[in-house]
Amino acid sequence: MQIELSEKEVKALLELLKEHLYYGWIEQDGEFGVVASGRASATLRELYRRLKGGQAKAA
């Protein structure tokens, strides 16, 4: 699958992926609390790597 993203969309996606890689999955803990699991998706980690690589080539 291929999709085209604007530069703004790529930056936003990279920021979200970066946060995911830092915090991992966010899970509900009780009624109001949340907990960062620290476990990141291997698929999203690879997507982040590929997008960063593509962004570096475009620059």
N, CA, C and O atoms as a GROMACS GRO file, in nm:
protein
  236
    1MET      N    1   0.084  -0.117   0.000
    1MET     CA    2   0.000   0.000   0.000
    1MET      C    3   0.089   0.124   0.000
    1MET      O    4   0.191   0.128   0.068
    2GLN      N    5   0.048   0.222  -0.076
    2GLN     CA    6   0.121   0.348  -0.078
    2GLN      C    7   0.022   0.462  -0.059
    2GLN      O    8  -0.088   0.461  -0.115
    3ILE      N    9   0.063   0.559   0.019
    3ILE     CA   10  -0.017   0.681   0.036
    3ILE      C   11   0.077   0.800   0.028
    3ILE      O   12   0.196   0.789   0.060
    4GLU      N   13   0.023   0.912  -0.014
    4GLU     CA   14   0.103   1.034  -0.018
    4GLU      C   15   0.061   1.123   0.098
    4GLU      O   16  -0.058   1.144   0.122
    5LEU      N   17   0.159   1.174   0.169
    5LEU     CA   18   0.135   1.262   0.282
    5LEU      C   19   0.202   1.396   0.256
    5LEU      O   20   0.310   1.403   0.197
    6SER      N   21   0.137   1.501   0.301
    6SER     CA   22   0.200   1.632   0.291
    6SER      C   23   0.312   1.638   0.394
    6SER      O   24   0.320   1.554   0.484
    7GLU      N   25   0.398   1.736   0.381
    7GLU     CA   26   0.508   1.752   0.477
    7GLU      C   27   0.453   1.772   0.618
    7GLU      O   28   0.508   1.720   0.716
    8LYS      N   29   0.345   1.847   0.629
    8LYS     CA   30   0.282   1.871   0.759
    8LYS      C   31   0.229   1.741   0.819
    8LYS      O   32   0.244   1.716   0.938
    9GLU      N   33   0.168   1.657   0.736
    9GLU     CA   34   0.116   1.528   0.784
    9GLU      C   35   0.229   1.436   0.828
    9GLU      O   36   0.216   1.365   0.928
   10VAL      N   37   0.338   1.435   0.754
   10VAL     CA   38   0.453   1.352   0.791
   10VAL      C   39   0.508   1.396   0.926
   10VAL      O   40   0.538   1.313   1.011
   11LYS      N   41   0.522   1.526   0.945
   11LYS     CA   42   0.574   1.577   1.072
   11LYS      C   43   0.483   1.539   1.188
   11LYS      O   44   0.530   1.499   1.294
   12ALA      N   45   0.351   1.550   1.168
   12ALA     CA   46   0.256   1.515   1.273
   12ALA      C   47   0.262   1.366   1.304
   12ALA      O   48   0.260   1.326   1.420
   13LEU      N   49   0.269   1.285   1.200
   13LEU     CA   50   0.278   1.140   1.220
   13LEU      C   51   0.407   1.101   1.290
   13LEU      O   52   0.406   1.016   1.379
   14LEU      N   53   0.517   1.162   1.251
   14LEU     CA   54   0.645   1.134   1.317
   14LEU      C   55   0.640   1.170   1.465
   14LEU      O   56   0.694   1.098   1.548
   15GLU      N   57   0.577   1.281   1.497
   15GLU     CA   58   0.566   1.322   1.638
   15GLU      C   59   0.484   1.221   1.718
   15GLU      O   60   0.521   1.185   1.829
   16LEU      N   61   0.373   1.175   1.661
   16LEU     CA   62   0.291   1.075   1.729
   16LEU      C   63   0.366   0.943   1.746
   16LEU      O   64   0.360   0.880   1.852
   17LEU      N   65   0.438   0.902   1.643
   17LEU     CA   66   0.516   0.778   1.652
   17LEU      C   67   0.627   0.791   1.755
   17LEU      O   68   0.654   0.698   1.830
   18LYS      N   69   0.691   0.907   1.759
   18LYS     CA   70   0.798   0.932   1.856
   18LYS      C   71   0.743   0.919   1.998
   18LYS      O   72   0.807   0.859   2.084
   19GLU      N   73   0.626   0.976   2.022
   19GLU     CA   74   0.563   0.965   2.154
   19GLU      C   75   0.532   0.820   2.187
   19GLU      O   76   0.552   0.777   2.300
   20HIS      N   77   0.482   0.746   2.089
   20HIS     CA   78   0.450   0.604   2.113
   20HIS      C   79   0.577   0.527   2.148
   20HIS      O   80   0.576   0.445   2.240
   21LEU      N   81   0.685   0.552   2.077
   21LEU     CA   82   0.809   0.480   2.104
   21LEU      C   83   0.862   0.514   2.243
   21LEU      O   84   0.926   0.430   2.307
   22TYR      N   85   0.839   0.635   2.289
   22TYR     CA   86   0.885   0.677   2.421
   22TYR      C   87   0.799   0.617   2.532
   22TYR      O   88   0.851   0.559   2.628
   23TYR      N   89   0.668   0.631   2.519
   23TYR     CA   90   0.577   0.589   2.626
   23TYR      C   91   0.529   0.445   2.613
   23TYR      O   92   0.496   0.381   2.713
   24GLY      N   93   0.525   0.394   2.491
   24GLY     CA   94   0.464   0.263   2.469
   24GLY      C   95   0.312   0.278   2.465
   24GLY      O   96   0.260   0.388   2.448
   25TRP      N   97   0.245   0.167   2.479
   25TRP     CA   98   0.098   0.170   2.478
   25TRP      C   99   0.048   0.235   2.605
   25TRP      O  100   0.100   0.208   2.714
   26ILE      N  101  -0.050   0.320   2.593
   26ILE     CA  102  -0.112   0.384   2.708
   26ILE      C  103  -0.234   0.300   2.747
   26ILE      O  104  -0.320   0.271   2.664
   27GLU      N  105  -0.239   0.262   2.874
   27GLU     CA  106  -0.345   0.174   2.921
   27GLU      C  107  -0.425   0.241   3.032
   27GLU      O  108  -0.372   0.322   3.108
   28GLN      N  109  -0.551   0.207   3.040
   28GLN     CA  110  -0.639   0.258   3.145
   28GLN      C  111  -0.601   0.193   3.277
   28GLN      O  112  -0.581   0.072   3.283
   29ASP      N  113  -0.592   0.272   3.383
   29ASP     CA  114  -0.562   0.221   3.517
   29ASP      C  115  -0.664   0.279   3.613
   29ASP      O  116  -0.647   0.390   3.664
   30GLY      N  117  -0.768   0.205   3.636
   30GLY     CA  118  -0.873   0.257   3.722
   30GLY      C  119  -0.966   0.348   3.644
   30GLY      O  120  -0.966   0.348   3.521
   31GLU      N  121  -1.046   0.424   3.716
   31GLU     CA  122  -1.147   0.506   3.651
   31GLU      C  123  -1.088   0.626   3.578
   31GLU      O  124  -1.135   0.661   3.470
   32PHE      N  125  -0.986   0.690   3.636
   32PHE     CA  126  -0.936   0.814   3.577
   32PHE      C  127  -0.788   0.810   3.540
   32PHE      O  128  -0.740   0.898   3.469
   33GLY      N  129  -0.716   0.711   3.586
   33GLY     CA  130  -0.572   0.708   3.563
   33GLY      C  131  -0.534   0.637   3.434
   33GLY      O  132  -0.609   0.556   3.381
   34VAL      N  133  -0.417   0.670   3.387
   34VAL     CA  134  -0.359   0.600   3.273
   34VAL      C  135  -0.216   0.562   3.308
   34VAL      O  136  -0.151   0.627   3.390
   35VAL      N  137  -0.169   0.458   3.245
   35VAL     CA  138  -0.034   0.409   3.270
   35VAL      C  139   0.034   0.388   3.135
   35VAL      O  140  -0.025   0.330   3.044
   36ALA      N  141   0.157   0.434   3.123
   36ALA     CA  142   0.237   0.407   3.004
   36ALA      C  143   0.302   0.271   3.023
   36ALA      O  144   0.373   0.249   3.121
   37SER      N  145   0.278   0.181   2.930
   37SER     CA  146   0.328   0.044   2.944
   37SER      C  147   0.477   0.033   2.917
   37SER      O  148   0.543  -0.057   2.969
   38GLY      N  149   0.531   0.125   2.835
   38GLY     CA  150   0.671   0.113   2.796
   38GLY      C  151   0.692   0.016   2.682
   38GLY      O  152   0.803   0.004   2.630
   39ARG      N  153   0.587  -0.055   2.641
   39ARG     CA  154   0.597  -0.151   2.530
   39ARG      C  155   0.551  -0.084   2.402
   39ARG      O  156   0.436  -0.042   2.391
   40ALA      N  157   0.641  -0.075   2.307
   40ALA     CA  158   0.608  -0.012   2.180
   40ALA      C  159   0.589  -0.119   2.073
   40ALA      O  160   0.648  -0.227   2.080
   41SER      N  161   0.508  -0.088   1.976
   41SER     CA  162   0.481  -0.178   1.866
   41SER      C  163   0.602  -0.186   1.773
   41SER      O  164   0.656  -0.083   1.732
   42ALA      N  165   0.642  -0.307   1.739
   42ALA     CA  166   0.754  -0.326   1.646
   42ALA      C  167   0.718  -0.269   1.508
   42ALA      O  168   0.804  -0.214   1.440
   43THR      N  169   0.593  -0.283   1.469
   43THR     CA  170   0.548  -0.231   1.339
   43THR      C  171   0.557  -0.079   1.336
   43THR      O  172   0.604  -0.022   1.238
   44LEU      N  173   0.513  -0.014   1.443
   44LEU     CA  174   0.521   0.132   1.448
   44LEU      C  175   0.664   0.180   1.461
   44LEU      O  176   0.699   0.285   1.408
   45ARG      N  177   0.747   0.104   1.530
   45ARG     CA  178   0.890   0.138   1.539
   45ARG      C  179   0.953   0.136   1.400
   45ARG      O  180   1.032   0.224   1.366
   46GLU      N  181   0.920   0.035   1.319
   46GLU     CA  182   0.973   0.024   1.183
   46GLU      C  183   0.919   0.136   1.094
   46GLU      O  184   0.993   0.193   1.013
   47LEU      N  185   0.791   0.169   1.108
   47LEU     CA  186   0.734   0.279   1.031
   47LEU      C  187   0.804   0.410   1.063
   47LEU      O  188   0.834   0.488   0.973
   48TYR      N  189   0.831   0.434   1.190
   48TYR     CA  190   0.903   0.555   1.232
   48TYR      C  191   1.041   0.559   1.167
   48TYR      O  192   1.082   0.663   1.115
   49ARG      N  193   1.111   0.448   1.169
   49ARG     CA  194   1.245   0.441   1.110
   49ARG      C  195   1.239   0.472   0.960
   49ARG      O  196   1.321   0.548   0.908
   50ARG      N  197   1.142   0.413   0.890
   50ARG     CA  198   1.130   0.434   0.746
   50ARG      C  199   1.092   0.578   0.713
   50ARG      O  200   1.146   0.637   0.618
   51LEU      N  201   1.001   0.636   0.790
   51LEU     CA  202   0.962   0.775   0.765
   51LEU      C  203   1.079   0.870   0.792
   51LEU      O  204   1.100   0.964   0.715
   52LYS      N  205   1.153   0.846   0.898
   52LYS     CA  206   1.270   0.931   0.928
   52LYS      C  207   1.373   0.919   0.817
   52LYS      O  208   1.433   1.018   0.777
   53GLY      N  209   1.393   0.798   0.766
   53GLY     CA  210   1.487   0.776   0.656
   53GLY      C  211   1.442   0.847   0.529
   53GLY      O  212   1.524   0.908   0.460
   54GLY      N  213   1.314   0.841   0.499
   54GLY     CA  214   1.260   0.908   0.382
   54GLY      C  215   1.266   1.058   0.394
   54GLY      O  216   1.289   1.129   0.296
   55GLN      N  217   1.246   1.108   0.514
   55GLN     CA  218   1.252   1.252   0.539
   55GLN      C  219   1.396   1.302   0.521
   55GLN      O  220   1.418   1.411   0.468
   56ALA      N  221   1.492   1.224   0.565
   56ALA     CA  222   1.633   1.262   0.551
   56ALA      C  223   1.673   1.266   0.403
   56ALA      O  224   1.749   1.354   0.362
   57LYS      N  225   1.622   1.170   0.323
   57LYS     CA  226   1.653   1.167   0.180
   57LYS      C  227   1.595   1.288   0.109
   57LYS      O  228   1.656   1.343   0.017
   58ALA      N  229   1.475   1.330   0.152
   58ALA     CA  230   1.408   1.443   0.087
   58ALA      C  231   1.475   1.577   0.117
   58ALA      O  232   1.461   1.672   0.040
   59ALA      N  233   1.546   1.583   0.226
   59ALA     CA  234   1.609   1.710   0.266
   59ALA      C  235   1.734   1.741   0.188
   59ALA      O  236   1.797   1.844   0.210
   0.00000   0.00000   0.00000
